[in-house]
Amino acid sequence: MKKILILLAVMTLFGCSDKGSAQKIEFRKEIIYTLDGEKPYTGEAVLYYDGDNIESRGYSKDGKPDGEWTYYFYNGTVKRKGSYLNGKMEGHWIYYYHSGEVEGEAEYRNGKEI
């Protein structure tokens, strides 16, 4: 039981570090870069509308979205979610209303709706 509590505490501490890493990345011409602008970013990406409200969260590889991404309305409810492959929408995407109800769903292959 102690091990589980310690693990949860560590996850909570490191989970709060997203804001710091989000401030170190930015989109430029559809590529995610570190703020110093020297190289495309690889890793978890968390982008903010402002200092507190998350705009999107996902993973990037060599500066391109790659893997699961979730986009949020300004109020924090999910706007849409799905996957990217090498910077292009891929697979099943779900779109939501502000209320949280599903607005629609779509399938993508190589960035195009099918």
Secondary structure, DSSP 4 states (H G I P E B T S, - for coil): -HHHHHHHHHHHHHHTTHHHHHTTEEEETTEEEETT-SSB--EEEEEESSSS-EEEEEEEETTEEEEEEEEE-TTSSEEEEEEEETTEEEEEEEEE-TTS-EEEEEEEETTEE-
